Amino acid sequence: STARVSNNPTFTLIEENAKFLKDRRAASTYSLNLEQFRKLGDEMESTTKKFDKIRAEIPSLHVTNCKADGKEMKKNEKFKVRIEEWHKGIVKDIQLDETMAIMNDLIKYKPISKN
């Protein structure tokens, strides 16, 4: 898992984003020169656009409804909307994807018998 996380570009971006936010929070002075201030704003905007990829959909993460939810969705429009919104968020959850990868590793793992 550690190797998979360290080689995953999304987790790398998350670490870069955390460092960027920490550095921005620590910055306490800004130039009063309008040109320099705009240049800093443009740099920050281009940097933050790079971090938009963090919340992209994960192709390997497939989410489906259970039968009970499917029946309820046909009857209740508010429930249907709530479930659809939940799905939109969960298919972008990199931590859930890693959890599923760990679970698959555990399922495939076959301990050596001592007999």
Secondary structure per residue as TSV (DSSP state, phi and psi in degrees):
chain	resnum	aa	ss	phi	psi
A	1	S	-	360.0	-42.8
A	2	T	H	-60.8	-43.1
A	3	A	H	-65.6	-40.6
A	4	R	H	-63.6	-43.6
A	5	V	H	-66.7	-43.9
A	6	S	H	-68.4	-23.2
A	7	N	H	-95.1	-2.8
A	8	N	-	-84.5	121.0
A	9	P	H	-62.9	-28.5
A	10	T	H	-69.3	-42.6
A	11	F	H	-65.7	-35.2
A	12	T	H	-63.1	-42.8
A	13	L	H	-63.4	-37.7
A	14	I	H	-61.8	-42.6
A	15	E	H	-64.7	-42.8
A	16	E	H	-61.9	-41.4
A	17	N	H	-63.7	-41.9
A	18	A	H	-62.1	-42.7
A	19	K	H	-64.8	-43.2
A	20	F	H	-59.4	-46.7
A	21	L	H	-64.3	-39.1
A	22	K	H	-63.8	-43.5
A	23	D	H	-64.7	-40.7
A	24	R	H	-65.5	-38.2
A	25	R	H	-67.1	-33.7
A	26	A	H	-76.4	-23.1
A	27	A	-	-68.5	124.6
A	28	S	-	-121.6	-3.2
A	29	T	-	-126.3	145.4
A	30	Y	-	-134.0	149.6
A	31	S	-	-71.6	141.7
A	32	L	S	-86.9	-8.9
A	33	N	-	-73.0	121.1
A	34	L	H	-59.9	-41.1
A	35	E	H	-61.6	-46.7
A	36	Q	H	-67.2	-37.9
A	37	F	H	-64.9	-43.0
A	38	R	H	-65.4	-39.7
A	39	K	H	-61.6	-43.5
A	40	L	H	-62.2	-41.3
A	41	G	H	-62.2	-42.6
A	42	D	H	-64.4	-41.1
A	43	E	H	-63.4	-43.2
A	44	M	H	-65.0	-39.2
A	45	E	H	-64.8	-43.6
A	46	S	H	-67.1	-34.8
A	47	T	H	-67.7	-44.0
A	48	T	H	-69.1	-29.7
A	49	K	H	-62.3	-34.3
A	50	K	H	-61.6	-32.8
A	51	F	G	-80.9	-6.1
A	52	D	G	-62.6	-25.1
A	53	K	G	-66.1	-18.1
A	54	I	G	-60.8	-36.5
A	55	R	G	-99.9	28.1
A	56	A	S	-79.8	155.8
A	57	E	-	-65.7	145.9
A	58	I	-	-101.3	113.4
A	59	P	T	-59.7	-30.9
A	60	S	T	-81.4	-6.1
A	61	L	-	-100.6	109.0
A	62	H	-	-109.7	129.9
A	63	V	-	-121.1	130.5
A	64	T	-	-130.6	159.9
A	65	N	-	-87.1	151.2
A	66	C	-	-79.3	164.4
A	67	K	H	-59.1	-40.4
A	68	A	H	-61.6	-40.5
A	69	D	H	-65.8	-38.7
A	70	G	H	-60.7	-42.6
A	71	K	H	-65.4	-43.4
A	72	E	H	-66.7	-36.0
A	73	M	H	-64.0	-32.9
A	74	K	H	-68.9	-31.0
A	75	K	H	-90.1	-32.8
A	76	N	-	-123.8	107.5
A	77	E	H	-65.4	-39.1
A	78	K	H	-63.9	-40.2
A	79	F	H	-63.0	-42.2
A	80	K	H	-60.1	-46.6
A	81	V	H	-62.9	-43.1
A	82	R	H	-61.9	-43.6
A	83	I	H	-66.8	-41.0
A	84	E	H	-63.4	-41.2
A	85	E	H	-64.9	-40.3
A	86	W	H	-61.5	-42.9
A	87	H	H	-62.3	-40.4
A	88	K	H	-58.8	-37.3
A	89	G	H	-79.2	-39.5
A	90	I	H	-72.4	-27.6
A	91	V	T	-74.8	-2.6
A	92	K	T	-109.4	5.4
A	93	D	-	-85.6	100.6
A	94	I	H	-66.1	-32.1
A	95	Q	H	-69.2	-37.6
A	96	L	H	-64.6	-40.3
A	97	D	H	-61.2	-43.4
A	98	E	H	-66.4	-38.6
A	99	T	H	-60.5	-42.3
A	100	M	H	-65.1	-37.7
A	101	A	H	-64.5	-40.9
A	102	I	H	-63.4	-44.2
A	103	M	H	-60.8	-41.9
A	104	N	H	-63.8	-38.5
A	105	D	H	-61.1	-43.0
A	106	L	H	-66.3	-37.5
A	107	I	H	-66.1	-39.7
A	108	K	H	-76.4	-21.9
A	109	Y	-	-66.9	129.3
A	110	K	-	-122.4	109.8
A	111	P	-	-65.0	149.8
A	112	I	-	-75.8	128.1
A	113	S	-	-74.8	139.4
A	114	K	-	-88.6	-0.2
A	115	N	-	-78.5	360.0
